[in-house]
């Protein structure tokens, strides 16, 4: 029986990742939502995210009016 052959290393696996081309979510408003969530207990995150969802829903609804 022959010894198992080692697989060659995958290229690029050890390279640092490139910076994202698109800013992450929350970056447009300066990361305010992330700051709010960071300062709140996890139990209150759902209320904040629900309010943000409602705000975005209202904002997107205005697009149809244009």
Secondary structure as GFF3:
##gff-version 3
##sequence-region A 1 66
A	DSSP	alpha_helix	32	39	.	.	.	ID=ss1
A	DSSP	three_ten_helix	42	44	.	.	.	ID=ss2
A	DSSP	alpha_helix	45	65	.	.	.	ID=ss3
###
